[in-house]
């Protein structure tokens, strides 16, 4: 999966170098598209393309691009999808909460912290708790 994700990210980076920003986002949207449930059920035995949507590094790159190019709502949807798929890391939860706070959506930021704390156990949840409580 790592090699395939590198190819998709490289394609998106090429589009960025040529200043084709909507195309770069479209490439990553296609790469992170969740396959139908019938194909997800056969993840282990199916092609690697069916597992690409669970690759955290690809989603993190997509979220960064969304934040830079697409605006608030698409970025929020991207982070929420990462949390829903349970592929988020504690650092990505912190980034999401900081993004929400930066846009003055404090209630949503607290909800992001709460979702993150529910996903991780000690010691991984410690940075989330520290940011949440301060």
C-alpha positions in Angstrom: 0.0 0.0 0.0 2.9 2.4 0.8 4.2 2.3 -2.8 0.8 2.8 -4.3 0.1 5.8 -2.0 3.5 7.3 -2.9 2.5 7.1 -6.6 -0.8 8.9 -5.9 0.9 11.5 -3.7 3.6 12.0 -6.4 0.9 12.6 -9.0 -0.8 15.1 -6.8 2.6 16.9 -6.1 3.2 17.0 -9.9 -0.2 18.8 -10.3 0.8 21.2 -7.6 4.2 22.0 -9.2 2.3 22.8 -12.4 -0.1 25.0 -10.3 -3.1 22.8 -11.1 -4.6 23.0 -7.6 -8.1 21.7 -8.3 -6.6 18.7 -10.2 -4.2 18.0 -7.3 -7.2 17.8 -4.9 -9.2 15.7 -7.4 -6.3 13.2 -7.5 -6.3 12.8 -3.8 -10.1 12.7 -3.6 -10.0 9.8 -6.0 -7.2 8.1 -4.1 -9.0 8.4 -0.7 -12.5 7.4 -2.1 -14.0 4.7 0.1 -14.8 1.6 -2.0 -18.3 0.0 -1.8 -19.1 -2.2 1.1 -18.9 -5.3 -1.0 -15.3 -4.6 -1.9 -14.4 -3.6 1.6 -15.5 -6.9 3.0 -12.8 -8.6 0.9 -10.0 -6.3 1.8 -7.5 -8.9 2.9 -7.7 -11.0 -0.3 -8.6 -8.2 -2.8 -6.3 -5.9 -4.7 -4.1 -3.4 -2.8 -6.2 -0.5 -4.4 -9.1 -1.5 -2.1 -6.9 -0.9 1.0 -5.6 2.5 -0.2 -8.4 4.4 1.5 -7.1 3.4 4.9 -3.6 4.8 4.4 -3.1 7.6 7.0 -0.2 9.3 5.3 -2.3 9.8 2.1 -5.2 11.2 4.2 -2.9 13.5 6.1 -1.5 14.9 2.8 -5.1 15.3 1.6 -6.1 17.2 4.8 -3.1 19.5 4.5 -4.0 20.3 0.9 -7.6 20.8 1.8 -6.6 23.2 4.5 -4.3 25.2 2.2 -6.5 25.2 -0.9 -10.2 24.3 -0.3 -11.3 26.2 2.8 -13.1 25.4 6.0 -15.9 23.0 5.1 -14.0 20.5 2.8 -11.2 20.4 5.4 -13.6 19.7 8.2 -15.3 16.9 6.2 -11.9 15.4 5.4 -10.8 15.3 9.1 -14.2 13.9 10.2 -13.9 11.1 7.6 -10.5 10.2 8.9 -11.9 10.0 12.5 -14.8 7.9 11.2 -12.5 5.5 9.4 -10.3 5.3 12.6 -7.1 6.1 10.7 -6.4 9.3 12.5 -3.3 9.8 14.7 -3.1 11.9 17.9 -1.1 14.5 16.0 -3.8 14.7 13.3 -6.5 15.2 16.0 -4.4 18.0 17.5 -4.0 19.5 14.0 -7.8 19.3 13.4 -8.6 20.9 16.8 -6.1 23.7 16.1 -7.6 24.2 12.7 -11.1 24.5 14.2 -9.9 26.9 16.9 -8.1 29.0 14.3 -11.5 29.4 12.5 -13.2 30.2 15.8 -15.2 27.0 16.0 -14.4 26.2 19.6 -17.3 23.8 20.2 -16.3 21.7 17.2 -12.7 21.8 18.5 -13.8 20.4 21.8 -15.8 17.7 20.0 -12.7 16.8 18.0 -10.7 16.4 21.2 -13.4 14.2 22.7 -13.5 12.0 19.6 -9.7 11.7 19.7 -9.6 10.9 23.4 -12.2 8.2 22.8 -10.0 6.6 20.1 -6.7 6.4 22.0 -5.6 5.1 25.3 -2.9 6.2 27.6 -0.1 7.2 26.8 -1.2 8.1 23.3 -4.1 10.2 24.5 -2.0 12.2 26.9 -1.2 15.1 24.5 -4.9 15.2 23.6 -5.9 15.5 27.2 -3.3 18.2 27.9 -4.5 20.3 25.0 -8.1 19.7 25.7 -7.8 20.7 29.4 -5.7 23.8 28.7 
